[in-house]
């Protein structure tokens, strides 16, 4: 009745609700349609995998990150998996998701990229605004800290962007984003858009007591031994709290 999450369909994480939204294919009245499945954040299961294989050219190694969840109505186990370039990146991708859901950050405007290429209120995708912000950042740098090296860098920056027809790459990026949104209507399901809206602060969901205790234990272990591998840290924290990992 249900398939795994649609390929290349982004998973939505709502930290104020502490919920995660997957899009699956569901058969209704003989037709296969895209349907949202919303599950509690703390109910997810995640795993990092490493595989070995042999080809005519030699041995190969593959790494990946998987996320699994139980369908709230049927209890059927569903999962989505993706390849990564290494085990550290698999663990790192999950840590990025965990950090987003657990840290006090509620919008993209609160997290600016290191190069300052996204201003408050800019759309999250790249476009013409990315190039304009880069130009503004370049001119600010020249005014605040003028030097021969910075002027040479600015000349090279303008030369490269002249070769690429100035803001044309930005327009092409915006065009590709618009075309992608039009071709994938499952990304704009009305019920998912309504679920994605922010909530008043008094309605924000709170972490469970079990997670609060586990997080505190993890912080204590990390403070004692900052260089310890993260998988060992969490394993010890689970043991100390008497939780089955």
C-alpha positions, -999 to +999 in steps of 0.1 A: +000+000+000+029+024+007+063+028-009+094+042+006+099+080+005+099+095-030+133+097-046+149+132-045+120+146-025+132+167+004+123+156+039+108+185+059+119+190+095+097+213+117+116+220+149+088+240+165+064+210+162+093+185+167+079+166+138+092+153+104+073+151+072+080+124+045+063+122+011+054+086+001+035+070-028+001+058-016-024+039-037-059+055-035-088+043-057-065+025-080-042+055-085-008+061-070-006+096-054+020+115-033+009+116+003+025+132+034+035+111+064+042+131+096+060+114+125+074+127+158+111+137+156+121+115+185+105+084+169+130+084+140+157+057+137+189+065+119+219+044+108+252+048+090+262+020+068+294+008+051+295-017+023+323-035+005+323-050-030+345-064-056+345-055-093+368-063-122+387-031-113+392-040-076+375-036-043+350-008-037+336+008-005+302+026-002+288+046+027+254+059+034+229+073+058+195+058+064+164+072+082+135+049+092+101+055+107+068+036+114+038+048+095+015+063+122-017+046+108-005+012+098+027+007+118+045-004+086+082+003+086+094+028+059+128+041+052+148+064+030+186+061+023+212+081+006+249+076-003+277+097+012+314+099+005+325+084+038+315+073+073+324+106+089+301+124+064+272+099+071+275+107+108+280+144+101+248+146+080+228+132+109+245+155+133+235+185+112+198+174+113+200+167+150+216+201+157+190+219+137+161+202+156+176+206+190+194+240+189+177+274+194+175+284+158+142+290+141+147+305+107+173+308+079+176+345+087+193+335+120+220+314+102+239+333+076+266+316+055+302+325+063+307+344+030+277+367+037+261+358+003+225+356+018+210+387+033+180+386+057+148+381+037+166+365+007+151+333-007+170+301+004+180+291-031+208+307-051+200+333-077+207+369-088+207+380-052+237+358-045+258+377-070+246+411-059+254+402-022+288+390-033+295+423-050+282+443-020+305+422+003+334+429-020+329+467-020+325+467+018+358+449+021+376+474-001+362+503+019+370+489+053+404+472+046+419+486+014+450+469+001+468+460-031+458+423-028+421+432-023+421+455-054+437+427-074+411+402-061+383+427-070+397+430-105+398+393-109+363+390-095+349+415-121+369+398-149+355+363-141+319+377-138+323+395-171+332+362-188+301+346-173+279+375-185+275+391-151+242+380-134+233+354-161+243+324-139+220+338-112+190+341-136+197+306-148+197+293-112+164+310-105+149+296-137+160+261-128+145+265-093+112+276-107+111+248-133+119+223-106+090+235-084+066+234-114+077+198-123+073+184-088+039+193-075+043+168-046+066+194-030+037+219-027+010+197-012-015+220+006-015+200+038+023+200+039+025+238+033+000+243+061+020+220+084+052+239+075+040+273+088+056+286+120+038+284+153+034+309+182+060+303+208+035+292+234+026+263+211+061+250+205+066+213+214+091+204+240+116+176+241+108+145+262+123+141+297+142+111+285+159+131+257+167+159+281+184+135+305+203+118+276+214+151+261+228+162+295+247+130+299+262+134+264+274+169+273+290+157+305+309+129+286+320+154+259+333+179+284+353+151+301+368+138+268+362+162+239+383+140+215+363+109+220+344+096+189+308+106+188+295+070+185+313+060+217+300+091+235+264+082+227+269+045+234+282+054+269+254+079+274+228+052+265+244+028+289+245+053+318+208+062+313+197+025+309+183+031+274+185+004+247+204+019+218 
